[in-house]
Amino acid sequence: MGMEPAPAKAGGRPEGMAWCEANAVDSIFGLPGNAVLSRLVEAAADDVRVRRAEAEAPIVRRYAETRYGVKSWGCERRVAARIEASTQGLDIRFVVTSLGFGGAEWLYDTLYCARGQAENPGLRRGMCGWPPTRKKKLRWM
């Protein structure tokens, strides 16, 4: 399978994933969080909250992965979570992928955030840990 972009604005929607599968394209999409996803990574999230409090650290980050599915997908898929506890509270971001390799940290930080940085050099530093600006804007093509 190749790695190339899905149709514009495909997001984690079923039609974007279906297009990728039909065209033998591996994919990684941002996935909105919900109560079910939060429950699936609760043990890791609790660990992050405790480690941040015990260390009195400004930020503690951890990654986790799980399997998750909704009816419109027709199957369960691999989901990686970036879990961050800070003095502002807990922040969990999810991505869904067809890739069968790479750990959750690599999927989120190296692959997903690098793609986002190429598309939007003005991303907040806190979302992916990238420098806040770049001189040239690139498109994921």
C-alpha positions as CSV (number, residue, x, y, z in Angstrom):
1,M,0.0,0.0,0.0
2,G,1.1,3.5,-0.7
3,M,0.9,6.6,1.5
4,E,-0.7,9.6,-0.2
5,P,-3.3,12.1,0.8
6,A,-7.0,11.3,0.9
7,P,-9.5,13.5,-0.8
8,A,-9.6,17.1,0.6
9,K,-11.5,17.4,3.9
10,A,-12.0,13.6,4.2
11,G,-11.3,13.7,7.9
12,G,-12.2,10.6,9.9
13,R,-15.4,10.3,7.9
14,P,-16.4,6.9,6.5
15,E,-16.3,8.1,2.8
16,G,-12.6,9.2,3.3
17,M,-11.7,5.9,4.8
18,A,-13.6,4.0,2.2
19,W,-11.8,5.9,-0.6
20,C,-8.5,5.1,0.9
21,E,-9.3,1.4,1.2
22,A,-10.8,1.2,-2.3
23,N,-7.6,2.8,-3.7
24,A,-5.1,0.7,-1.6
25,V,-3.9,3.8,0.2
26,D,-2.8,3.7,3.8
27,S,-4.3,6.6,5.9
28,I,-4.2,8.5,9.1
29,F,-7.0,10.9,10.1
30,G,-7.7,13.0,13.0
31,L,-10.6,11.6,15.1
32,P,-12.8,13.7,17.3
33,G,-12.8,12.4,20.9
34,N,-15.9,11.0,22.6
35,A,-16.9,9.3,25.9
36,V,-16.2,5.8,24.5
37,L,-12.7,6.7,23.2
38,S,-12.0,8.4,26.5
39,R,-13.0,5.3,28.4
40,L,-10.8,3.1,26.2
41,V,-7.7,5.1,27.2
42,E,-8.7,6.0,30.8
43,A,-6.0,3.9,32.5
44,A,-3.3,5.7,30.5
45,A,-5.0,9.1,31.1
46,D,-5.1,8.4,34.8
47,D,-1.4,7.5,34.8
48,V,-0.6,10.8,33.1
49,R,-2.6,12.8,35.6
50,V,-1.0,11.1,38.6
51,R,2.6,11.4,37.2
52,R,2.1,15.1,36.5
53,A,0.7,15.8,39.9
54,E,3.4,13.8,41.7
55,A,6.2,15.4,39.8
56,E,4.6,18.8,39.9
57,A,5.5,19.0,36.2
58,P,4.0,21.6,34.0
59,I,3.2,19.0,31.3
60,V,3.3,15.2,31.1
61,R,2.6,13.4,27.8
62,R,1.9,9.8,27.0
63,Y,0.6,7.9,24.1
64,A,-1.7,4.9,23.9
65,E,-3.5,2.9,21.3
66,T,-6.7,0.9,21.1
67,R,-9.2,-0.5,18.7
68,Y,-12.4,1.3,18.0
69,G,-15.3,1.2,15.6
70,V,-18.6,2.8,14.7
71,K,-21.4,1.4,12.6
72,S,-20.7,3.6,9.6
73,W,-17.1,2.2,9.4
74,G,-18.3,-1.4,9.3
75,C,-15.2,-2.6,11.3
76,E,-12.9,-1.7,14.1
77,R,-9.8,0.3,13.3
78,R,-6.5,1.1,15.1
79,V,-6.6,4.4,17.1
80,A,-3.7,6.2,18.6
81,A,-4.1,8.7,21.4
82,R,-1.9,11.5,22.5
83,I,-2.7,12.1,26.2
84,E,-1.3,15.3,27.9
85,A,-1.9,16.5,31.4
86,S,-0.9,20.1,32.3
87,T,-1.8,22.7,34.8
88,Q,-4.7,23.5,32.5
89,G,-6.1,20.0,32.7
90,L,-6.2,16.9,30.5
91,D,-6.1,17.0,26.7
92,I,-6.5,13.9,24.6
93,R,-6.2,13.8,20.8
94,F,-7.0,10.8,18.7
95,V,-6.0,9.6,15.2
96,V,-7.3,6.6,13.3
97,T,-5.1,4.7,10.9
98,S,-4.9,1.8,8.6
99,L,-1.2,1.4,9.2
100,G,-0.2,-1.8,11.0
101,F,3.2,-0.6,12.1
102,G,4.7,2.1,14.3
103,G,3.8,2.9,17.9
104,A,1.2,5.4,19.0
105,E,3.8,8.1,19.6
106,W,5.3,7.7,16.1
107,L,1.9,7.7,14.5
108,Y,0.8,10.9,16.2
109,D,3.9,13.0,16.5
110,T,6.0,11.9,13.6
111,L,3.4,11.0,10.9
112,Y,0.2,12.8,11.7
113,C,1.7,16.1,13.1
114,A,4.3,16.2,10.3
115,R,1.5,16.0,7.8
116,G,-0.4,18.7,9.6
117,Q,2.6,20.9,9.8
118,A,3.2,20.6,6.1
119,E,-0.4,21.7,5.5
120,N,-0.6,24.4,8.2
121,P,2.6,25.9,9.5
122,G,0.7,28.0,12.0
123,L,-0.4,25.1,14.1
124,R,-0.4,25.8,17.9
125,R,2.9,24.5,19.4
126,G,0.9,22.6,22.1
127,M,-1.0,20.4,19.6
128,C,1.9,18.6,18.1
129,G,5.0,20.1,19.6
130,W,6.2,21.7,16.4
131,P,7.7,25.2,16.1
132,P,4.8,27.6,15.7
133,T,5.9,29.1,12.3
134,R,7.7,28.2,9.2
135,K,8.7,30.5,6.3
136,K,7.0,28.7,3.5
137,K,3.6,27.1,3.5
138,L,3.5,23.6,2.0
139,R,0.5,21.5,0.9
140,W,0.2,17.8,1.4
141,M,-0.1,16.6,-2.2
